[in-house]
Amino acid sequence: MGAYAKVAMPGAGTVAAQWAKALDIPALTNWQAVVGKQFCAEQFASLGFGRRLTDAMDRILKQQAAVLESVKMTTGYHDAARQLSQLFASQMAVMNATAVVDLTGAGALRSSLGRYAQVQATLGAVITAEHATLLRGMTRVSSRRYDAYLTGLPAKPIARRAAVAEFAGNTQSGLVMAESLTAAELTVDNRAELAGQFTTDVLESWQTGPARAREELFAALALIAPDMADWLKSAWEDIERNGYKAASKIANCTVECIDRTLRAIAPVDVVTAWIAEVGEKTGWMDKGRPTRQARVMFVMRHRASRDTKLVDAQVNSLIAQTQVLMNNLQEVKHDKAATMAVMRSYVLAAEGVLEQLLIHR
């Protein structure tokens, strides 16, 4: 562990624990105990980012500790503290997973964790330097559930749990990047810089790397309906073309793919009969028809509760961001590169959601 991390993490842990309850991030209460025993530079190096990420974590942890410490003296830092607390919890979950889980031969999961860690490190640096409100609550629940999922992984998870951790990690990385890049208070230059970092460190490696996984997803969608994968393929084509109104087309294609998939694998009459059998819950029916949430619950009904709650939170976050994303792209000035970084993040999140819904059907 670098010198900065050795000094920063105990201090950050003390302050983070004090704020854990108030900021609704329960995982932070164990920060010192877990991190003190389990984090080391080699674990982050094993994620594929090597010394570069480790050095970044050393620097960022020092900055974050200073900001959290200042919270005790200045109420103006409350918003920054809330954001950093979310990032701290996510960082701790990755640290825990790399310490506990045997990642030998788990290249896809290792890459997913690496992307997730890189997103946290990048955002932590920007938030501490600019005191910007990048995380506005849209990913708080889904982050908490994914972090809990990572923390609960055993040393040798079964294939399904490892796959869920991988897919959900990609989703969460995409959700957090999209949320942060659409923050209205970012200047054009800062947005472009953040988009450039995400593109270089996360999005390019993801887009060019898991081609096989994407082909498997397209194949699974084609089994549902021959043209189902075309919606995602169209989103990718618009990303490549970056043409007029590409962002709105990408968002529409992405949501349409998710909704059409849910309608196909969770038909109205079947889901309605299932709800009658198990008992209706709040948010499951609207005007006599099953909601998107009900369909997700039906698709996941034979899966573990942790899997179901995780994908439900991520679907909610993805859909909630859609209108925010489109309003932001219309009202806030972006350069083309920043806009495409937002949309690539959005598609990354959507692919992860679909993979979770369709895994081992």
Contacts in CASP RR format, 6 or more apart in sequence:
PFRMAT RR
TARGET T0000
AUTHOR 0000-0000-0000
METHOD contacts of the structure
MODEL  1
MGAYAKVAMPGAGTVAAQWAKALDIPALTNWQAVVGKQFCAEQFASLGFG
RRLTDAMDRILKQQAAVLESVKMTTGYHDAARQLSQLFASQMAVMNATAV
VDLTGAGALRSSLGRYAQVQATLGAVITAEHATLLRGMTRVSSRRYDAYL
TGLPAKPIARRAAVAEFAGNTQSGLVMAESLTAAELTVDNRAELAGQFTT
DVLESWQTGPARAREELFAALALIAPDMADWLKSAWEDIERNGYKAASKI
ANCTVECIDRTLRAIAPVDVVTAWIAEVGEKTGWMDKGRPTRQARVMFVM
RHRASRDTKLVDAQVNSLIAQTQVLMNNLQEVKHDKAATMAVMRSYVLAA
EGVLEQLLIHR
1 39 0 8 1.000
1 40 0 8 1.000
1 41 0 8 1.000
1 58 0 8 1.000
2 41 0 8 1.000
2 54 0 8 1.000
2 58 0 8 1.000
3 58 0 8 1.000
4 58 0 8 1.000
4 59 0 8 1.000
4 61 0 8 1.000
4 62 0 8 1.000
5 39 0 8 1.000
5 57 0 8 1.000
5 58 0 8 1.000
5 61 0 8 1.000
5 62 0 8 1.000
7 62 0 8 1.000
8 58 0 8 1.000
8 61 0 8 1.000
8 62 0 8 1.000
8 64 0 8 1.000
8 65 0 8 1.000
9 31 0 8 1.000
9 32 0 8 1.000
9 35 0 8 1.000
9 36 0 8 1.000
9 39 0 8 1.000
9 61 0 8 1.000
9 65 0 8 1.000
10 32 0 8 1.000
10 36 0 8 1.000
11 65 0 8 1.000
11 69 0 8 1.000
12 31 0 8 1.000
12 61 0 8 1.000
12 64 0 8 1.000
12 65 0 8 1.000
12 68 0 8 1.000
12 88 0 8 1.000
13 28 0 8 1.000
13 31 0 8 1.000
13 32 0 8 1.000
13 35 0 8 1.000
13 65 0 8 1.000
13 88 0 8 1.000
14 32 0 8 1.000
15 65 0 8 1.000
15 68 0 8 1.000
15 69 0 8 1.000
15 71 0 8 1.000
15 72 0 8 1.000
16 28 0 8 1.000
16 31 0 8 1.000
16 68 0 8 1.000
16 85 0 8 1.000
16 88 0 8 1.000
17 28 0 8 1.000
17 29 0 8 1.000
17 31 0 8 1.000
17 32 0 8 1.000
18 72 0 8 1.000
19 25 0 8 1.000
19 28 0 8 1.000
19 68 0 8 1.000
19 71 0 8 1.000
19 81 0 8 1.000
19 85 0 8 1.000
20 26 0 8 1.000
20 27 0 8 1.000
20 28 0 8 1.000
20 29 0 8 1.000
20 31 0 8 1.000
20 85 0 8 1.000
21 29 0 8 1.000
23 81 0 8 1.000
23 82 0 8 1.000
23 85 0 8 1.000
24 140 0 8 1.000
25 85 0 8 1.000
25 86 0 8 1.000
25 88 0 8 1.000
25 89 0 8 1.000
25 144 0 8 1.000
26 144 0 8 1.000
27 89 0 8 1.000
27 92 0 8 1.000
27 93 0 8 1.000
27 144 0 8 1.000
27 147 0 8 1.000
27 148 0 8 1.000
27 151 0 8 1.000
28 85 0 8 1.000
28 88 0 8 1.000
28 89 0 8 1.000
28 92 0 8 1.000
30 92 0 8 1.000
31 88 0 8 1.000
31 92 0 8 1.000
34 92 0 8 1.000
34 95 0 8 1.000
34 96 0 8 1.000
35 92 0 8 1.000
35 95 0 8 1.000
38 95 0 8 1.000
38 96 0 8 1.000
38 99 0 8 1.000
38 100 0 8 1.000
39 95 0 8 1.000
39 99 0 8 1.000
41 51 0 8 1.000
41 54 0 8 1.000
43 95 0 8 1.000
43 98 0 8 1.000
43 99 0 8 1.000
44 50 0 8 1.000
44 53 0 8 1.000
44 54 0 8 1.000
44 57 0 8 1.000
44 98 0 8 1.000
44 117 0 8 1.000
45 51 0 8 1.000
45 53 0 8 1.000
45 54 0 8 1.000
46 98 0 8 1.000
46 103 0 8 1.000
46 110 0 8 1.000
47 53 0 8 1.000
47 94 0 8 1.000
47 98 0 8 1.000
47 110 0 8 1.000
47 111 0 8 1.000
47 113 0 8 1.000
47 114 0 8 1.000
47 117 0 8 1.000
48 110 0 8 1.000
48 111 0 8 1.000
48 114 0 8 1.000
49 114 0 8 1.000
49 117 0 8 1.000
49 118 0 8 1.000
53 114 0 8 1.000
53 117 0 8 1.000
53 118 0 8 1.000
53 121 0 8 1.000
56 121 0 8 1.000
56 125 0 8 1.000
57 91 0 8 1.000
57 117 0 8 1.000
57 121 0 8 1.000
59 125 0 8 1.000
60 121 0 8 1.000
60 124 0 8 1.000
60 125 0 8 1.000
60 128 0 8 1.000
63 124 0 8 1.000
63 125 0 8 1.000
63 128 0 8 1.000
63 129 0 8 1.000
64 84 0 8 1.000
64 87 0 8 1.000
64 88 0 8 1.000
64 124 0 8 1.000
64 128 0 8 1.000
66 128 0 8 1.000
67 77 0 8 1.000
67 80 0 8 1.000
67 81 0 8 1.000
67 84 0 8 1.000
67 127 0 8 1.000
67 128 0 8 1.000
68 81 0 8 1.000
68 84 0 8 1.000
68 85 0 8 1.000
70 77 0 8 1.000
71 77 0 8 1.000
71 78 0 8 1.000
71 80 0 8 1.000
71 81 0 8 1.000
77 131 0 8 1.000
79 133 0 8 1.000
80 127 0 8 1.000
80 128 0 8 1.000
80 131 0 8 1.000
82 135 0 8 1.000
83 123 0 8 1.000
83 124 0 8 1.000
83 127 0 8 1.000
83 133 0 8 1.000
83 134 0 8 1.000
83 135 0 8 1.000
84 124 0 8 1.000
84 127 0 8 1.000
84 128 0 8 1.000
86 135 0 8 1.000
86 139 0 8 1.000
86 140 0 8 1.000
86 143 0 8 1.000
86 144 0 8 1.000
87 120 0 8 1.000
87 123 0 8 1.000
87 124 0 8 1.000
87 127 0 8 1.000
87 135 0 8 1.000
89 143 0 8 1.000
89 144 0 8 1.000
89 147 0 8 1.000
90 116 0 8 1.000
90 120 0 8 1.000
90 143 0 8 1.000
90 146 0 8 1.000
90 147 0 8 1.000
91 117 0 8 1.000
91 120 0 8 1.000
91 121 0 8 1.000
92 147 0 8 1.000
92 151 0 8 1.000
93 146 0 8 1.000
93 147 0 8 1.000
93 148 0 8 1.000
93 150 0 8 1.000
93 151 0 8 1.000
94 113 0 8 1.000
94 114 0 8 1.000
94 116 0 8 1.000
94 117 0 8 1.000
94 120 0 8 1.000
94 150 0 8 1.000
96 150 0 8 1.000
96 151 0 8 1.000
97 113 0 8 1.000
97 150 0 8 1.000
97 151 0 8 1.000
97 153 0 8 1.000
97 165 0 8 1.000
98 113 0 8 1.000
100 153 0 8 1.000
100 154 0 8 1.000
100 155 0 8 1.000
101 109 0 8 1.000
101 153 0 8 1.000
101 154 0 8 1.000
101 155 0 8 1.000
101 156 0 8 1.000
101 157 0 8 1.000
102 155 0 8 1.000
102 156 0 8 1.000
103 109 0 8 1.000
103 110 0 8 1.000
103 113 0 8 1.000
106 162 0 8 1.000
108 166 0 8 1.000
108 210 0 8 1.000
108 213 0 8 1.000
109 162 0 8 1.000
109 165 0 8 1.000
109 166 0 8 1.000
111 205 0 8 1.000
111 206 0 8 1.000
111 209 0 8 1.000
111 210 0 8 1.000
112 165 0 8 1.000
112 166 0 8 1.000
112 167 0 8 1.000
112 169 0 8 1.000
112 170 0 8 1.000
112 173 0 8 1.000
113 150 0 8 1.000
113 165 0 8 1.000
113 169 0 8 1.000
115 169 0 8 1.000
115 170 0 8 1.000
115 173 0 8 1.000
115 202 0 8 1.000
115 205 0 8 1.000
115 206 0 8 1.000
116 169 0 8 1.000
116 172 0 8 1.000
116 173 0 8 1.000
118 201 0 8 1.000
118 202 0 8 1.000
119 173 0 8 1.000
119 174 0 8 1.000
119 176 0 8 1.000
119 177 0 8 1.000
119 198 0 8 1.000
119 202 0 8 1.000
120 176 0 8 1.000
122 194 0 8 1.000
122 197 0 8 1.000
122 198 0 8 1.000
122 201 0 8 1.000
123 134 0 8 1.000
123 135 0 8 1.000
123 176 0 8 1.000
123 180 0 8 1.000
126 132 0 8 1.000
126 134 0 8 1.000
126 180 0 8 1.000
126 190 0 8 1.000
126 194 0 8 1.000
127 134 0 8 1.000
127 135 0 8 1.000
130 190 0 8 1.000
132 183 0 8 1.000
132 185 0 8 1.000
132 186 0 8 1.000
132 190 0 8 1.000
133 183 0 8 1.000
133 185 0 8 1.000
134 179 0 8 1.000
134 180 0 8 1.000
134 183 0 8 1.000
134 186 0 8 1.000
135 176 0 8 1.000
135 179 0 8 1.000
135 180 0 8 1.000
136 179 0 8 1.000
136 183 0 8 1.000
137 179 0 8 1.000
138 175 0 8 1.000
138 179 0 8 1.000
138 317 0 8 1.000
138 320 0 8 1.000
138 321 0 8 1.000
138 324 0 8 1.000
139 172 0 8 1.000
139 175 0 8 1.000
139 176 0 8 1.000
139 179 0 8 1.000
139 317 0 8 1.000
141 313 0 8 1.000
141 316 0 8 1.000
141 317 0 8 1.000
142 171 0 8 1.000
142 172 0 8 1.000
142 175 0 8 1.000
142 310 0 8 1.000
142 313 0 8 1.000
142 314 0 8 1.000
142 316 0 8 1.000
142 317 0 8 1.000
143 172 0 8 1.000
143 176 0 8 1.000
145 306 0 8 1.000
145 309 0 8 1.000
145 310 0 8 1.000
145 313 0 8 1.000
145 314 0 8 1.000
146 168 0 8 1.000
146 169 0 8 1.000
146 171 0 8 1.000
146 172 0 8 1.000
146 310 0 8 1.000
146 314 0 8 1.000
148 306 0 8 1.000
149 164 0 8 1.000
149 165 0 8 1.000
149 168 0 8 1.000
149 306 0 8 1.000
149 310 0 8 1.000
150 165 0 8 1.000
153 161 0 8 1.000
153 162 0 8 1.000
153 165 0 8 1.000
154 161 0 8 1.000
157 165 0 8 1.000
160 359 0 8 1.000
160 360 0 8 1.000
163 355 0 8 1.000
163 359 0 8 1.000
164 307 0 8 1.000
164 310 0 8 1.000
164 356 0 8 1.000
164 359 0 8 1.000
167 352 0 8 1.000
167 355 0 8 1.000
167 356 0 8 1.000
167 359 0 8 1.000
168 310 0 8 1.000
168 311 0 8 1.000
168 314 0 8 1.000
168 352 0 8 1.000
168 356 0 8 1.000
169 352 0 8 1.000
170 206 0 8 1.000
170 348 0 8 1.000
170 349 0 8 1.000
170 351 0 8 1.000
170 352 0 8 1.000
170 355 0 8 1.000
171 314 0 8 1.000
171 318 0 8 1.000
171 348 0 8 1.000
171 349 0 8 1.000
171 350 0 8 1.000
171 351 0 8 1.000
171 352 0 8 1.000
171 353 0 8 1.000
171 356 0 8 1.000
172 314 0 8 1.000
172 349 0 8 1.000
173 202 0 8 1.000
173 206 0 8 1.000
173 345 0 8 1.000
173 348 0 8 1.000
173 349 0 8 1.000
174 345 0 8 1.000
174 346 0 8 1.000
174 348 0 8 1.000
174 349 0 8 1.000
175 314 0 8 1.000
175 317 0 8 1.000
175 318 0 8 1.000
175 321 0 8 1.000
175 345 0 8 1.000
175 349 0 8 1.000
177 198 0 8 1.000
177 202 0 8 1.000
177 203 0 8 1.000
177 341 0 8 1.000
177 342 0 8 1.000
177 345 0 8 1.000
177 348 0 8 1.000
178 321 0 8 1.000
178 325 0 8 1.000
178 342 0 8 1.000
178 345 0 8 1.000
178 346 0 8 1.000
178 349 0 8 1.000
179 321 0 8 1.000
180 194 0 8 1.000
181 191 0 8 1.000
181 194 0 8 1.000
181 195 0 8 1.000
181 198 0 8 1.000
181 338 0 8 1.000
181 341 0 8 1.000
181 342 0 8 1.000
181 345 0 8 1.000
182 321 0 8 1.000
182 324 0 8 1.000
182 325 0 8 1.000
182 328 0 8 1.000
182 329 0 8 1.000
182 332 0 8 1.000
182 342 0 8 1.000
183 191 0 8 1.000
184 328 0 8 1.000
184 331 0 8 1.000
184 332 0 8 1.000
186 194 0 8 1.000
188 333 0 8 1.000
188 334 0 8 1.000
188 335 0 8 1.000
191 334 0 8 1.000
191 335 0 8 1.000
191 338 0 8 1.000
192 335 0 8 1.000
192 337 0 8 1.000
192 338 0 8 1.000
194 338 0 8 1.000
195 337 0 8 1.000
195 338 0 8 1.000
195 341 0 8 1.000
195 342 0 8 1.000
196 337 0 8 1.000
196 338 0 8 1.000
196 341 0 8 1.000
198 341 0 8 1.000
198 345 0 8 1.000
199 337 0 8 1.000
199 341 0 8 1.000
199 344 0 8 1.000
203 341 0 8 1.000
203 344 0 8 1.000
203 345 0 8 1.000
203 348 0 8 1.000
206 348 0 8 1.000
207 344 0 8 1.000
213 355 0 8 1.000
214 351 0 8 1.000
217 229 0 8 1.000
217 232 0 8 1.000
217 351 0 8 1.000
217 354 0 8 1.000
217 355 0 8 1.000
217 358 0 8 1.000
218 229 0 8 1.000
218 232 0 8 1.000
218 233 0 8 1.000
219 229 0 8 1.000
220 358 0 8 1.000
220 361 0 8 1.000
221 228 0 8 1.000
221 229 0 8 1.000
221 232 0 8 1.000
221 257 0 8 1.000
221 261 0 8 1.000
221 354 0 8 1.000
221 358 0 8 1.000
222 228 0 8 1.000
222 229 0 8 1.000
224 261 0 8 1.000
224 264 0 8 1.000
224 265 0 8 1.000
225 260 0 8 1.000
225 264 0 8 1.000
228 257 0 8 1.000
228 260 0 8 1.000
228 261 0 8 1.000
228 264 0 8 1.000
229 257 0 8 1.000
231 253 0 8 1.000
231 254 0 8 1.000
231 256 0 8 1.000
231 257 0 8 1.000
231 260 0 8 1.000
232 253 0 8 1.000
232 254 0 8 1.000
232 257 0 8 1.000
232 347 0 8 1.000
232 350 0 8 1.000
232 351 0 8 1.000
232 354 0 8 1.000
234 249 0 8 1.000
234 253 0 8 1.000
235 249 0 8 1.000
235 250 0 8 1.000
235 253 0 8 1.000
235 254 0 8 1.000
235 257 0 8 1.000
235 343 0 8 1.000
235 347 0 8 1.000
235 350 0 8 1.000
236 347 0 8 1.000
238 246 0 8 1.000
238 249 0 8 1.000
238 250 0 8 1.000
238 253 0 8 1.000
238 343 0 8 1.000
239 246 0 8 1.000
239 250 0 8 1.000
239 340 0 8 1.000
239 343 0 8 1.000
239 344 0 8 1.000
239 347 0 8 1.000
242 336 0 8 1.000
242 339 0 8 1.000
242 340 0 8 1.000
246 339 0 8 1.000
246 340 0 8 1.000
246 343 0 8 1.000
247 325 0 8 1.000
247 326 0 8 1.000
247 329 0 8 1.000
247 339 0 8 1.000
247 342 0 8 1.000
247 343 0 8 1.000
248 326 0 8 1.000
248 329 0 8 1.000
250 343 0 8 1.000
250 346 0 8 1.000
250 347 0 8 1.000
251 322 0 8 1.000
251 325 0 8 1.000
251 326 0 8 1.000
251 343 0 8 1.000
251 346 0 8 1.000
254 346 0 8 1.000
254 347 0 8 1.000
254 350 0 8 1.000
255 319 0 8 1.000
255 322 0 8 1.000
255 350 0 8 1.000
257 350 0 8 1.000
257 354 0 8 1.000
258 315 0 8 1.000
258 318 0 8 1.000
258 350 0 8 1.000
258 353 0 8 1.000
258 354 0 8 1.000
259 292 0 8 1.000
261 354 0 8 1.000
261 357 0 8 1.000
261 358 0 8 1.000
262 292 0 8 1.000
262 295 0 8 1.000
262 296 0 8 1.000
262 299 0 8 1.000
262 357 0 8 1.000
263 295 0 8 1.000
265 299 0 8 1.000
265 357 0 8 1.000
265 358 0 8 1.000
265 361 0 8 1.000
266 290 0 8 1.000
266 294 0 8 1.000
266 295 0 8 1.000
266 296 0 8 1.000
266 298 0 8 1.000
266 299 0 8 1.000
268 289 0 8 1.000
268 290 0 8 1.000
270 298 0 8 1.000
271 290 0 8 1.000
271 294 0 8 1.000
271 295 0 8 1.000
271 298 0 8 1.000
272 288 0 8 1.000
272 289 0 8 1.000
272 290 0 8 1.000
274 298 0 8 1.000
274 301 0 8 1.000
275 284 0 8 1.000
275 285 0 8 1.000
275 290 0 8 1.000
275 294 0 8 1.000
275 298 0 8 1.000
283 291 0 8 1.000
283 293 0 8 1.000
283 294 0 8 1.000
284 290 0 8 1.000
284 291 0 8 1.000
284 293 0 8 1.000
284 294 0 8 1.000
284 297 0 8 1.000
285 291 0 8 1.000
285 294 0 8 1.000
290 298 0 8 1.000
292 315 0 8 1.000
292 319 0 8 1.000
293 312 0 8 1.000
293 315 0 8 1.000
293 316 0 8 1.000
296 308 0 8 1.000
296 311 0 8 1.000
296 312 0 8 1.000
296 315 0 8 1.000
296 357 0 8 1.000
297 308 0 8 1.000
297 312 0 8 1.000
299 357 0 8 1.000
300 307 0 8 1.000
300 308 0 8 1.000
300 311 0 8 1.000
300 312 0 8 1.000
300 357 0 8 1.000
301 308 0 8 1.000
307 356 0 8 1.000
310 356 0 8 1.000
311 353 0 8 1.000
311 356 0 8 1.000
311 357 0 8 1.000
314 349 0 8 1.000
314 352 0 8 1.000
314 353 0 8 1.000
314 356 0 8 1.000
315 353 0 8 1.000
317 349 0 8 1.000
318 346 0 8 1.000
318 349 0 8 1.000
318 350 0 8 1.000
318 353 0 8 1.000
321 346 0 8 1.000
325 342 0 8 1.000
325 346 0 8 1.000
329 339 0 8 1.000
329 342 0 8 1.000
334 342 0 8 1.000
END
